[in-house]
């Protein structure tokens, strides 16, 4: 028994000596590795700035469309970056540089702020009030079909879809289509819908056509050059089950952005659809993301979408009937855009 214990003690001591010896060897190696690598990139403002500019240069999709000289912008902003720059000052400088792209899909995100460009809607009429709809049209009687708020307005079916980020299922759409069989038309309200998934947008649009329909052309980045793109044809495929091909009005405003602009273009390709309200906010470029060494996140538009008539949708899609909500009507609890759509559908029934 003593021999067994002594043997175990010897082994433990041997392992301990071996571990200390290995540690003594590794520690200098690790120190040398740090020395050879130089300063950590996460603490280097110049490296962070260069990476933001370079990733944007290789992946952003609208330089030509917006007439932006990205090299000139580099020359104007790079002198403002210093080696010991405060992170907040660096963030603000990079945010100002990205702001020059005039793109709501371009963001720089840190733990203390998120850069953004919101001018695409801030100077435009609001043209939507959910409380007005809730109090004067729903009146507490709406139904919730998944992400859709549903109401019957004098045999005109009205749905409000607040975000394409909220999934819409086959069952949701089957219920919607069943309610449309004896109606006088459908209103799809996507005002203030900031986007989400284009798959949800395409899934909804597929219920309103009996034919495979060309919706437009998607140009996807294939290389670092500003014009390195691959062209894709995008079709709306009719759903295999029940569909509705009656008259439809889609309500839009400037805060109808990103996937909502894509949805508007999908529906714009169909002959039974009329758009009422204001031009959508645009956002016709799907975003690419990049993690920066200091923990910040960069997002830029990396594709571009054109209508079948070769019109870029980045700046938005105009309505067939342009109309704003007047202050007088709002004070009376009336939504001019919605009322115009109802009148339009009743005339077409």
Secondary structure as the mmCIF struct_conf table of DSSP 4:
data_model
#
loop_
_struct_conf.conf_type_id
_struct_conf.id
_struct_conf.beg_label_comp_id
_struct_conf.beg_label_asym_id
_struct_conf.beg_label_seq_id
_struct_conf.end_label_comp_id
_struct_conf.end_label_asym_id
_struct_conf.end_label_seq_id
HELX_RH_AL_P HELX_RH_AL_P1 UNK A 2 UNK A 37
BEND BEND1 UNK A 39 UNK A 39
HELX_RH_3T_P HELX_RH_3T_P1 UNK A 41 UNK A 43
HELX_RH_AL_P HELX_RH_AL_P2 UNK A 45 UNK A 59
HELX_RH_AL_P HELX_RH_AL_P3 UNK A 63 UNK A 66
TURN_TY1_P TURN_TY1_P1 UNK A 67 UNK A 67
HELX_RH_AL_P HELX_RH_AL_P4 UNK A 70 UNK A 77
HELX_RH_3T_P HELX_RH_3T_P2 UNK A 78 UNK A 80
TURN_TY1_P TURN_TY1_P2 UNK A 83 UNK A 84
HELX_RH_AL_P HELX_RH_AL_P5 UNK A 87 UNK A 99
TURN_TY1_P TURN_TY1_P3 UNK A 100 UNK A 101
TURN_TY1_P TURN_TY1_P4 UNK A 104 UNK A 105
STRN STRN1 UNK A 107 UNK A 109
BEND BEND2 UNK A 111 UNK A 112
STRN STRN2 UNK A 114 UNK A 114
HELX_RH_AL_P HELX_RH_AL_P6 UNK A 119 UNK A 122
TURN_TY1_P TURN_TY1_P5 UNK A 123 UNK A 123
BEND BEND3 UNK A 124 UNK A 124
HELX_RH_AL_P HELX_RH_AL_P7 UNK A 130 UNK A 133
HELX_RH_PI_P HELX_RH_PI_P1 UNK A 134 UNK A 138
TURN_TY1_P TURN_TY1_P6 UNK A 139 UNK A 140
STRN STRN3 UNK A 143 UNK A 145
TURN_TY1_P TURN_TY1_P7 UNK A 146 UNK A 147
STRN STRN4 UNK A 148 UNK A 153
TURN_TY1_P TURN_TY1_P8 UNK A 154 UNK A 155
STRN STRN5 UNK A 156 UNK A 161
STRN STRN6 UNK A 164 UNK A 164
TURN_TY1_P TURN_TY1_P9 UNK A 165 UNK A 165
BEND BEND4 UNK A 166 UNK A 166
HELX_RH_AL_P HELX_RH_AL_P8 UNK A 170 UNK A 180
TURN_TY1_P TURN_TY1_P10 UNK A 181 UNK A 182
BEND BEND5 UNK A 184 UNK A 184
STRN STRN7 UNK A 186 UNK A 189
TURN_TY1_P TURN_TY1_P11 UNK A 191 UNK A 192
STRN STRN8 UNK A 196 UNK A 196
HELX_RH_AL_P HELX_RH_AL_P9 UNK A 198 UNK A 205
HELX_RH_3T_P HELX_RH_3T_P3 UNK A 206 UNK A 208
BEND BEND6 UNK A 210 UNK A 211
STRN STRN9 UNK A 213 UNK A 221
BEND BEND7 UNK A 223 UNK A 225
TURN_TY1_P TURN_TY1_P12 UNK A 226 UNK A 227
STRN STRN10 UNK A 229 UNK A 236
HELX_LH_PP_P HELX_LH_PP_P1 UNK A 237 UNK A 239
BEND BEND8 UNK A 240 UNK A 241
BEND BEND9 UNK A 246 UNK A 246
STRN STRN11 UNK A 248 UNK A 252
TURN_TY1_P TURN_TY1_P13 UNK A 254 UNK A 255
STRN STRN12 UNK A 257 UNK A 257
TURN_TY1_P TURN_TY1_P14 UNK A 258 UNK A 258
HELX_RH_AL_P HELX_RH_AL_P10 UNK A 259 UNK A 268
TURN_TY1_P TURN_TY1_P15 UNK A 269 UNK A 269
BEND BEND10 UNK A 270 UNK A 270
TURN_TY1_P TURN_TY1_P16 UNK A 271 UNK A 272
STRN STRN13 UNK A 273 UNK A 277
BEND BEND11 UNK A 278 UNK A 278
STRN STRN14 UNK A 282 UNK A 282
BEND BEND12 UNK A 285 UNK A 285
STRN STRN15 UNK A 287 UNK A 291
TURN_TY1_P TURN_TY1_P17 UNK A 293 UNK A 294
BEND BEND13 UNK A 295 UNK A 295
STRN STRN16 UNK A 297 UNK A 301
STRN STRN17 UNK A 303 UNK A 306
TURN_TY1_P TURN_TY1_P18 UNK A 308 UNK A 309
STRN STRN18 UNK A 312 UNK A 312
TURN_TY1_P TURN_TY1_P19 UNK A 314 UNK A 315
BEND BEND14 UNK A 320 UNK A 320
STRN STRN19 UNK A 321 UNK A 322
HELX_RH_AL_P HELX_RH_AL_P11 UNK A 327 UNK A 331
TURN_TY1_P TURN_TY1_P20 UNK A 332 UNK A 333
HELX_RH_AL_P HELX_RH_AL_P12 UNK A 336 UNK A 348
#
